[in-house]
Amino acid sequence: MSWIGRLPGAAFRHATSAQYLTFLKLLGVEQRQIAQYLSLSPQLVSFWCRGDRPVPTKYRAALRDWAERHYVQALARQQQDAAALPSEALRVASNAAFDAPLLRWAEEVWYASGLAEQTLRETLRALRRYEDQTPWTAADLREMERLCLLLDTRVKGFAERYAETMSPESEEADEAGD
């Protein structure tokens, strides 16, 4: 997996224009700056940010490039600021505080784009390849163990997201249908 700073590159490749706007907002970029960069009216960018109008796909590449550039610059500033802190604990806390909302954004892109489901299915297929294989070698068993750990992590991620999105009423409906 490729990384851009401390974020997975897949998040940047698969984000929508609207998700790039959210990312730029997380980095502290104001709507008027985005409007200037794209040579658009601030009102139009405001409509996009509120979800009143969709962001035309022709702006996706420019938003992606700008988001990546701003992230790399913000990360460099944050690392410089963190390095100046007097203790390792404060540096770690500073890094975590900077990364947390950006990693949540990347996770949202990961799930919304279908990449999370795709990688879960790929892991299942990879594990299934060993089903009829005999005999298993020590390397096969190590690979199956690695795939099981990946599968466990990915299934737990889906379960957590499912639990967050389910209302108590819909859970009761699911149970009643069983």
Secondary structure, 3 states (H helix, E strand, C coil): CCEECCEEHHHHHHCCHHHHHHHHHHCCCCHHHHHHHHCCCHHHHHHHHHCCCCCCHHHHHHHHHHHHHHHHHHHHHHHHHHHCCCCHHHHHHHHHHHHHHHHHHHHHHHHHCCHHHHHHHHHHHHHHCCCCCCCCCHHHHHHHHHHHHHHHHHHHHHHHHHHHHCCHHHHHHHHHHC
